[in-house]
Amino acid sequence: MTRDDTTRPKFIRIWKGRTRKEDFETYSRYLHEAGVRKIESIPGNIKVEMFRALREDHAEFMVISYWPSLEAIRAFSGDDVTRTRHLEKDPDFLLELPTFVELFEVY
C-alpha cells in the first residue's frame, strides 16, 4: 500500500526534555494538552507522538512530529526549523531548556 505525498512524512522533528520525577504525571498532562494537541492542529502536520519514561532520579519526555515538507514545519517554527518552541510553563517544569530539536529526513 502506498500513500500519496501529502500523507507520507518526509521529515521528523524530535524534541526531548527532562523533569523531576515528582512532575511526571503533571507534566505529561500539560505536554499533551499544550504541546501535542497544538502540533496536531497545525496545518500540514501528519502525525505527532509523545513518549515518556520514568527514570530513577528524573523523568524523560520525547515528542516526535511528522511533516511532509520543511515549508510545513516553517509555518509554525519560523525560519529555523531546528529551534525549540517552548511551551509557556516549560521553565517551571524542565530541568534544562533545550535550544534546539533534532530534524531528520525520512528516507
N, C-alpha and C positions, 0 to 999 in steps of 0.2 A: 504494500500500500504506500503510495507517495502522497505527500502533502504539497499544496501549492506554496509559492514563495511567501505569501502573506502569513502563513501559519508555521512555516519552518524557521526556527531560530537560526540566525547567522552569528549572533553574539550573545555571550552571557556576561553578566555583571555580578561580581561576588563581593558582598560586604561581610565583614567579621567584626564582632565586638565581644567584650567580656564584662561581666558584672560580678558583684559579690554573690555568694551562694544564697544568702537570705533574700535577694531580689529576683531569684529565678522565676517564680510564678508571676510576680507583679510585672516584671519587665517583659516576660513572654506575652502577656495580655496586651501590654502597651505597644510592643513592637508589632504585633499582629494587627491591632486596630489602627495605629497611627502610621505604620510603615507599609506592611504587606498590603493592606486593603487600599492604601493610596496608590501604590505601584500598580495594583490590579486595575485601577480605574484610569490609568494613563493611556491615551490612545496609542496604539502600536504595540503595547506590551502584550506578549504572547502568553506568558506564564510567570508566576513567581512562587518560590518555595522558601519556607522558613525551617531551619534546623536548630536544635538546641541540645546541649549536653551539660549535665551537672557533674562537675569535677570535684576533687577532694577539697580544694580551697577556693573555687570560683565557679562561675557558670559561663559557658561559651555559646555564642549565637552566630548563625550564618544565614544570610538571605541571598538567594540566587535568583536573578531575574533574567528572562529570556527575551531577546529582541530581534526583529527582522533586519534592522539596519542601524548604523551609527546615527543617522538622522533622527530615528525614533528615540534613541537614548538622549540626544541633544535637546529634544523637545522638553525634557524635564530637568536634565542635568546642566544644561548650558554647554558652552564650547568645549570645556574639559570634561570628557566623558568618564574620566577616572577620578574625578573629585568627589569626595564624600558629601552627601546631602544629609546633614544630621537632623534628627527629629528634635523638637523643642525641648523635651525632657531628657535627652541623651546625657547632657552634662551631670544630671542628678543621679544617673544610674551607671554609666560606663566607667570602667577603671581607667581607660585611655580613650581619647577621641581620635580615631584613625582619620588621617587626612585624605587617604586615597582608598579606592576599591580596586579589585582586580578585574581586568577585562580580558576575555578570551574570545577568539573566533571559533565558531563551531565548524568543524571540518567535515 
